[in-house]
């Protein structure tokens, strides 16, 4: 298993998202299975977080307050449009999801 940091040159979305990828050359189906085969003395090396689906507006609003939103992840016209739509929906009290 190898973690790859691609060169974001020419790909603004990749640069803004600080993308990392895993390249698997091992006989495991996924990253979770691979990690489970190698216990760490420091604890669990991989964590999975589940976000509540019941209230996506609250979660997305929190992310937006931390600067993680359509504009920061997709700094092109599409990101600007999606950010404006998201804020419009929230301001009108409509469901985002």
VENVEN-V419494 format. One record per residue. RES is the residue in one small letter. SS is DSSP state (hx for helix, st for strand, lp for the rest). PHI is phi in whole degrees, 0 to 359 (* if undefined). PSI is psi in radians with two decimals (999 if undefined). Layout:
BEGIN
res:RES ss:SS phi:PHI psi:PSI
res:RES ss:SS phi:PHI psi:PSI
END
This chain:
BEGIN
res:x ss:lp phi:* psi:2.28
res:x ss:st phi:228 psi:2.36
res:x ss:st phi:266 psi:2.21
res:x ss:st phi:247 psi:2.29
res:x ss:lp phi:253 psi:1.76
res:x ss:lp phi:289 psi:2.72
res:x ss:lp phi:283 psi:2.09
res:x ss:lp phi:280 psi:0.08
res:x ss:lp phi:305 psi:2.12
res:x ss:lp phi:84 psi:-0.02
res:x ss:lp phi:230 psi:1.59
res:x ss:hx phi:296 psi:-0.59
res:x ss:hx phi:295 psi:-0.76
res:x ss:hx phi:298 psi:-0.71
res:x ss:hx phi:296 psi:-0.82
res:x ss:hx phi:292 psi:-0.49
res:x ss:hx phi:268 psi:-0.06
res:x ss:lp phi:50 psi:0.84
res:x ss:lp phi:296 psi:2.46
res:x ss:lp phi:229 psi:2.59
res:x ss:st phi:227 psi:2.70
res:x ss:st phi:251 psi:2.41
res:x ss:st phi:246 psi:2.01
res:x ss:lp phi:259 psi:2.14
res:x ss:lp phi:237 psi:0.58
res:x ss:lp phi:238 psi:2.79
res:x ss:lp phi:276 psi:0.79
res:x ss:lp phi:242 psi:2.65
res:x ss:lp phi:287 psi:-0.56
res:x ss:lp phi:203 psi:3.06
res:x ss:hx phi:297 psi:-0.67
res:x ss:hx phi:298 psi:-0.76
res:x ss:hx phi:295 psi:-0.72
res:x ss:hx phi:300 psi:-0.86
res:x ss:hx phi:296 psi:-0.63
res:x ss:hx phi:295 psi:-0.37
res:x ss:lp phi:279 psi:-0.20
res:x ss:lp phi:231 psi:1.42
res:x ss:lp phi:297 psi:2.56
res:x ss:lp phi:252 psi:2.51
res:x ss:lp phi:291 psi:-0.37
res:x ss:lp phi:268 psi:0.09
res:x ss:lp phi:112 psi:-2.85
res:x ss:lp phi:285 psi:2.16
res:x ss:lp phi:278 psi:-0.14
res:x ss:lp phi:223 psi:2.32
res:x ss:lp phi:237 psi:2.51
res:x ss:lp phi:243 psi:2.29
res:x ss:lp phi:246 psi:2.34
res:x ss:lp phi:251 psi:2.27
res:x ss:lp phi:262 psi:2.46
res:x ss:lp phi:294 psi:2.25
res:x ss:lp phi:276 psi:-0.22
res:x ss:lp phi:291 psi:-0.54
res:x ss:lp phi:222 psi:1.26
res:x ss:hx phi:296 psi:-0.48
res:x ss:hx phi:299 psi:-0.74
res:x ss:hx phi:296 psi:-0.78
res:x ss:hx phi:296 psi:-0.84
res:x ss:hx phi:294 psi:-0.59
res:x ss:hx phi:293 psi:-0.71
res:x ss:hx phi:297 psi:-0.80
res:x ss:hx phi:300 psi:-0.74
res:x ss:hx phi:300 psi:-0.72
res:x ss:hx phi:296 psi:-0.47
res:x ss:lp phi:270 psi:0.05
res:x ss:lp phi:87 psi:0.18
res:x ss:lp phi:256 psi:1.81
res:x ss:lp phi:206 psi:-3.12
res:x ss:hx phi:302 psi:-0.68
res:x ss:hx phi:294 psi:-0.70
res:x ss:hx phi:282 psi:-0.55
res:x ss:hx phi:276 psi:-0.58
res:x ss:lp phi:232 psi:1.47
res:x ss:lp phi:275 psi:0.86
res:x ss:lp phi:232 psi:-2.98
res:x ss:hx phi:300 psi:-0.72
res:x ss:hx phi:299 psi:-0.74
res:x ss:hx phi:297 psi:-0.71
res:x ss:hx phi:295 psi:-0.73
res:x ss:hx phi:294 psi:-0.79
res:x ss:hx phi:295 psi:-0.67
res:x ss:hx phi:295 psi:-0.75
res:x ss:hx phi:295 psi:-0.72
res:x ss:hx phi:297 psi:-0.77
res:x ss:hx phi:301 psi:-0.86
res:x ss:hx phi:294 psi:-0.65
res:x ss:hx phi:297 psi:-0.81
res:x ss:hx phi:299 psi:-0.78
res:x ss:hx phi:297 psi:-0.77
res:x ss:hx phi:296 psi:-0.51
res:x ss:lp phi:270 psi:-0.04
res:x ss:lp phi:74 psi:0.38
res:x ss:lp phi:269 psi:2.78
res:x ss:lp phi:289 psi:2.39
res:x ss:lp phi:275 psi:-0.71
res:x ss:lp phi:283 psi:999
END
